[in-house]
């Protein structure tokens, strides 16, 4: 079986007074997940806005990824493919992705 899907990720960034906030919204067509991330510039550091953007964005996407993994874990458990408790074992390793 061959499938092709396209999921859309929208990432918004705002900066105010040394604090960068990011909101990542993943739309799968059947679900919408929203993640948030924040980065703050230490007042003693040089203000490099792109670093704050990268940190906040990565944290927002990590939040979305955790939500996506939780949803997959719940669906695996629902179909009897995952343990009810304890460590989650998958048919493939996420380290090879």
C-alpha positions in Angstrom: 0.0 0.0 0.0 1.4 3.4 -1.0 0.2 6.6 0.6 1.1 10.2 0.2 0.2 12.8 2.7 1.1 16.4 3.3 0.9 17.9 6.7 1.2 21.6 7.1 3.2 23.3 9.9 2.8 27.0 10.6 5.4 28.6 12.8 5.0 32.1 14.2 7.6 34.1 16.0 7.4 37.3 18.1 10.1 39.1 19.9 9.6 41.7 22.6 12.3 43.1 24.9 14.7 40.2 24.6 12.1 37.5 24.8 11.2 35.4 21.7 8.0 33.4 21.7 7.1 30.8 19.1 3.9 29.0 18.2 4.0 26.0 16.0 0.7 24.6 14.6 0.7 21.2 12.9 -2.4 20.5 10.8 -2.6 16.9 9.7 -6.0 17.3 8.0 -7.6 15.3 10.8 -6.0 16.9 13.9 -4.4 20.2 14.8 -1.6 20.3 17.4 -0.2 23.5 18.8 3.2 23.8 20.5 4.8 26.8 22.3 8.4 27.8 22.9 10.2 30.7 24.6 13.7 32.0 24.5 15.1 34.8 26.7 18.3 36.7 26.1 20.4 37.0 29.2 20.9 40.8 29.7 24.7 40.2 29.9 24.8 38.4 26.5 25.0 40.0 23.1 21.5 40.2 21.6 21.5 38.0 18.5 17.8 37.8 17.5 18.3 34.8 15.1 19.5 32.7 18.1 16.3 33.5 20.0 14.3 32.6 16.9 16.0 29.2 16.6 15.7 28.4 20.3 12.1 29.3 20.6 11.1 27.6 17.3 12.9 24.4 18.2 11.2 24.4 21.6 7.8 24.9 20.0 8.4 22.1 17.5 9.7 19.8 20.3 6.4 20.5 22.1 4.4 19.5 19.0 6.6 16.4 18.5 5.9 15.3 22.1 2.1 15.8 21.6 2.3 13.8 18.3 4.2 11.0 20.0 1.6 10.9 22.8 -1.2 10.6 20.3 0.6 7.8 18.5 1.2 6.0 21.9 -2.5 6.2 22.7 -3.5 4.9 19.3 -1.0 2.0 19.5 -2.5 1.1 22.9 -6.0 1.4 21.5 -5.3 -1.2 18.8 -3.4 -3.5 21.3 0.0 -2.7 19.8 1.5 -1.0 22.8 2.0 -1.7 26.5 -0.6 -0.3 28.9 2.3 0.8 31.2 6.0 0.8 31.3 8.4 1.7 28.5 7.0 2.0 25.0 8.5 -0.3 22.4 8.0 0.4 18.7 8.4 -1.8 15.7 11.2 0.6 14.6 13.6 2.8 16.4 13.1 6.5 16.4 16.9 6.8 16.5 17.0 5.7 12.9 14.6 8.3 11.6 
